[in-house]
């Protein structure tokens, strides 16, 4: 029963004027996809900068707190662009995307990345001044959050590319 309702919702979404325009226009989808890919590059790039700092691999000359303060606004802006463009692409063929296993796993990985980030910002970041003091070590929990984040975003990108190759 729920599956039938979801299928109806997907069919409705796919029949909206904007979804039809994207699906039927030869250049609209590729332009949206290009903007989506560029936004994802910024999202993953900025998140990777922070994650590599938390892992003690890169950007060691700047505090993690300052790095996050400087980089995260770009991450959120790019994420908003990626979410909008991704939603537009999804709408153009919602019934197929909705049933594509790689796409479904991609969404789960996005949720995992979001939960991981929320947990880190709620619990791990609050003691950042203490563990960034000279001679202090980054806690294992912060390193674990960074590792999970990197793996989740690598999976999101890989699954996104895989989705594109399995849709035709």
PyMOL commands that set and color helices and strands:
alter all, ss='L'
color gray80, all
select helices_A, chain A and resi 2-14+17-24+28-54+64-92+94-99+101-131+140-166
alter helices_A, ss='H'
color red, helices_A
deselect
rebuild
show_as cartoon
